[in-house]
């Protein structure tokens, strides 16, 4: 079972890169299931629109996860209840539109549970993420309720993400971090068989400051009065994520392979 998980799609360069590069990647790597974090897909790099959702699905995504920017485009609240393949964080306030997890069918007819969690530290206020994780895993068991389980931990700090990785070790196929837009090099399989990476990075223009125009970002840090509101970089996009090869008998990972495809970072495919 080959599962591809891509980091935050950021603005027009990220959308363009995914649409251009994902279909051939699916074919070349024989990918069975694709999860993409799309919370920054809309122009200007915040939120996601219905058009973004449709284009990501057309490119090959099976599920779109999100994070703290999920409601930045007002239209999202209008369609998320009817689009079950778009997830918002499971630990948002009770009564929030949409779902935080669901179980889907892969191309090879396997049950894949995907849960979207959001960290509590330096992030938008949400319910306790570890309590939400405990509740989820008590209700969705690997190889009982789902053949594979993918966890998107959308968070700011590395320790919170690593702790979540150990919490799910042996209970989920993969735990990956999103949000910081910078890919970490700690991809590995944990002791009990769960694939892990602290942050997948972003799908976007890496000649930028986490996707935003670098010159304007520098002006902001330097308190230059000519700085304006952040806006996306517009160069060529790179897609970044993790390919997880999992055992169909156990639901656990057997191999992980970082995927970086584009001209802004060294390509690893």
N, C-alpha and C positions, 0 to 999 in steps of 0.2 A: 504494500500500500504506500503510494507516494503522495505526501501531503505538502503543498507549498503554502507558506505563510509570508505575506509581504507587509512591510512596514508602512507607516502613514503616507498616503498619497497626498502630495502637496501641490495644490494649484494646477494651472495649465501645463507646466512642464512634467509634473508627475502623471497627470492624466494622459498626456501624449505618449510618455514613455511606456506606460502600462498597455495602452491600446496597441502600440506598435510592436512591443517586445514579448508580451505575455503569450499570445497565440502560438508562436513558434517555440517558446520555452515549454509550453504544455506538451507539444508534440515531441520535442527532442528528449525531454526528461520523462515522458510517459506519466504525466501527473494525473492523479485520480481525483484530487480534491484541492480547492484553492480558497484560502481565507485572506482577505485584504482589509487592512485598516483604512477606512476612507473618510475619517472625520475632518480632514483638511483638503478634501478634493475640490471644493468650490473655489472659484476666483472671488476674493483675494486670499486664498489659503486658509479659510476658516469655514467649517461646516460642510455640508454635503447637500446637493440638490437632487431632485428626482431624475434630472437628465444625467447627472454624474452616476447615480445608481444604475440607471439603464445601460450606460456606456461601459461601466465596470463589469456588469453581468455579461454584456455582449462580448467583452474581451476574454471572458472565461472564468470570472470570479463565481464561486458558489455561495459564499457568505461574505458580508461586509460588516466589520466591527467598527467601533468608534471610541469616543472618550469625552473629555471635558468640553469639546467644541460641537457636540452633537446637535445642540439647539441653535447654533449661530446663524443658520439659515431658517427663517421662520416657517418656510414651506415644509420642512422636515416633519414637524408635528402633525401635519395634515395627512401624510401618507405612510408614516412609520407603522401605524397599527395594521395596515393592510399589506405591508411588505415585510413578511416574516424573515426574509433573508438579510435584512438590515437590522443589526443589533445595537442597542445602547447599553451603557454599563448596567450590570445587574444590580449594583448597590446604589443606584440613584434612589431618590425619595420614593416611598411607596405611592403608587398611583400615577407614576410617570408613564407617558405614552410608550408603546412598543414593548419589546421583550429584551431581557438581558442574556438569555440563552435559549437554545432550541436544538433539536436533533434533526439532522438532515440526511438525505440519501446521497451517496457518492456516485460517480459515474459507473463504478463497478458494484453498485448496489449494497454498499456497506453503510451502517448507521454511524454518523459522525456527529457527536455533540460538540457544540462550540459555545463557550461562555465568555462573556466580555466583563471584565472587572476593572475598577478604577481605584488607584491608590488614594490614601487619605492625607499623605504628607505633601505640603506645598501644592495642593490641588484643590479644585472646586469642592465645596462641602458635599459629602455624600455619606451614606451609612458605612459602618465598619466593614472594611473589605474582607477581613479574615472571617468575620461572622458570616458574611455572604458566601465566602468560599466553602466554609464548613456546611452550611445549609445546602449548597449545590451538590457537594460530593456525597452527602447523606442521601440525596434523592436520585442521583445519576451515577450509577456504578459502572466502572469499566468492565466490559465483556458480559454485563448483565443487561443494562439499559442501553448501552451504546458500544459499538465495536471499537471506536476510537474517541478520544476526548482531546480537544484543543482549547487551551486557555490563553486569552489575550489579556495580559496584565498591563493596563495603561497607567503608567505612573512616572513620577519625577525622579525618585531616588533609587539607587541601585540596591540598597539593603532591603527595602520593602519588596522589590521584585525577586531578589534572591531568596528571601524568606518564603515567598509564595511558591517559588520553584521547589523548595524542600518540602513544603506542606503537601504539594501534589505529587511528589516523587513516588512512583509506583502506582499512582491512582489515575494518572492522565498520560496521554500519549506525548503531549508537548505543552510546555509553558513558555511563552515568549513575551518579552516586554516591548511596549510601544510608547510613543509620546516624545522622546527627547530628540528624535530625528538624526541621531548619530549612531551608526552600527558599532556594536561592541564585538570584541574578538573572543568572547568566552563561550561560543557555541560548543555544546558538549552533551553527552548522555549522562545523567546523574546516576548515583549508585543503584537505584531500584528500577532504572529503565526509562525515565522520563527525559525527553529531549528538552534542552533549555538554552536560551540566549537572553541576556539582560535587556538588550534593545536591538530590534531588527534594523534600525535606521529608517530612512524615508525613501519614498519614490519621488524624486524631484531633482532640482538643479543643485548640485553640491558646490557650485561656485557661488556660494551664498552664505548667509548666517541662518542656519536651520531652515532654509527655503526662502527667506526674505532677502531682498536686495541688499548686498553687502555694504555698498557705499553709504546708503541711508542708515543702515544699522550702526555702522561705525560713527556716523554723525550723532546718533542718539546716545551712544555710549560716551562720546566726547562732549556731550551737551552742546552741540553745535546748533545755533538758533535756526539754521536753514533746514534742519531735519524735518521730515514730514511723517505722516502716519505710515507704519510699516506696509510694504507692498511686496508681492512675490518677485523673486528673480525670474528671468525669462529665458535663460539659456537652455541647453540640452539637458534632458532628464536622464537619470539613472534609476533603475529599479533595484531594490535591496530587500533581502529577506532570507528565509531559511527553508531548505528542502529537508523534510523529515521522512525517512524511510522506516516504516513500521511493520512489525510482525502481525499478521492477521490472526494468529492463534492467541497471542497475549495482549494485543493492542498497544504494546510498548515499542519504543524506538530501537532500531538496530543500527542506524547510521544517520548522521546529520551533515548537511552540506550547505555552507553559506552561498547565497546567490547574489552576486553584484554584477549587474549588466548595464553598461553605459560608458560614456567617455569621460566621466568626471572622477571616477575612482578606478583602481585597478580591477579589471574584470576577473571574476571568479565564478565559473559555471562548469 
